[in-house]
Amino acid sequence: MRSVFVLLFCFVYIHTQAQSVDEKIKELGLQLPVVTKPAANYVKYVRSGNLIFLAGHIPTRMDGTNITGKLGKDLTIEQGYQAAEVAALNLIATLKDALGGDLNKVKRIVKVNGYVNCLPDFIEQPKVINGCSDLLVKLFGEKGKHARAAMGMVALPLNAAVEIEMIVEVE
């Protein structure tokens, strides 16, 4: 009888965990975009052992438009923060695709590199990339805490406000 209870508990626990990230996305009123094909001769992710290396993703909204402009000129820090959050949703959608639809296979978000399209004297890159980092922690909890770099760039592809890449450890 005890072994049946343990098995039932494990099933319920695993089932609950399997739904948690997707449930959090819904609870926050967010949606993952459809994963698109790469724009050039590269792939959206590469898996090597238990690591997934995600290519740089720009902030493409659900309607297919990109958040563009330079921080410190065209966009405020708050708008940049939102752009980083949108880029993170694109990364998470690609990660979900790489994991066959199961985001609960994520063991840890290891590293985030955030690139901010900004003026040379703009120094608030970390505040912008916090949009990505904050969302990762909201969705993945402790597993979402990561090492990070936030860098300013003179230009980004398609005049994107941000471009973010990520390394993730998975089961």
C-alpha positions, -999 to 999 in steps of 0.1 A, spaced: 0 0 0 28 24 9 45 18 -25 13 27 -43 11 59 -23 47 67 -31 41 61 -68 10 82 -68 28 110 -50 56 109 -75 32 109 -104 13 139 -89 46 157 -82 60 151 -117 27 161 -133 25 193 -112 61 201 -121 54 194 -158 27 221 -159 43 247 -136 63 268 -162 35 268 -187 10 277 -159 32 306 -148 33 319 -183 -5 318 -184 -8 333 -149 13 362 -160 -9 368 -190 19 360 -214 21 339 -245 50 322 -262 53 331 -299 56 306 -327 92 297 -333 103 310 -366 131 297 -390 165 314 -387 170 345 -409 203 333 -423 227 303 -423 226 293 -386 203 274 -363 182 287 -334 198 264 -309 225 238 -305 224 210 -280 258 197 -267 254 171 -240 231 186 -213 236 222 -225 215 241 -250 231 271 -266 204 295 -278 212 319 -307 207 356 -302 170 365 -302 155 399 -308 123 413 -294 97 401 -319 61 407 -308 33 382 -313 22 401 -344 56 396 -360 68 432 -356 101 439 -338 107 464 -310 133 487 -326 153 518 -317 182 530 -296 181 533 -259 189 568 -248 175 582 -280 144 565 -292 135 543 -262 133 547 -225 148 523 -200 112 510 -193 107 504 -230 140 486 -232 131 465 -202 99 454 -221 119 447 -252 142 424 -232 111 406 -218 98 401 -253 132 387 -264 131 364 -234 97 350 -245 112 343 -279 141 325 -263 118 305 -241 97 295 -271 128 282 -289 139 264 -257 105 248 -254 108 236 -290 143 223 -283 130 203 -254 101 187 -273 76 210 -255 86 203 -219 101 233 -202 103 214 -169 134 196 -183 153 228 -175 178 222 -147 192 257 -147 195 289 -168 233 291 -168 242 323 -187 225 352 -204 243 376 -227 223 407 -234 232 433 -261 215 467 -260 213 489 -290 222 523 -274 240 556 -277 277 555 -267 270 574 -234 241 551 -223 252 532 -192 220 515 -180 223 483 -200 218 461 -168 185 478 -161 173 470 -197 184 433 -196 167 430 -162 135 426 -183 149 392 -194 164 382 -161 134 391 -141 111 371 -163 134 340 -162 133 341 -124 95 346 -123 90 315 -146 118 292 -134 123 303 -98 158 294 -85 166 275 -117 161 308 -135 189 326 -116 219 329 -140 252 345 -147 249 374 -171 266 401 -192 248 433 -203 266 451 -231 260 482 -251 262 480 -289 264 507 -315 239 488 -337 220 455 -337 203 435 -366 171 451 -379 177 480 -355 164 458 -327 164 474 -293 180 443 -277 194 409 -287 198 382 -261 214 348 -262 212 321 -235 229 289 -223 206 264 -205 214 232 -186 188 205 -192 180 169 -181 
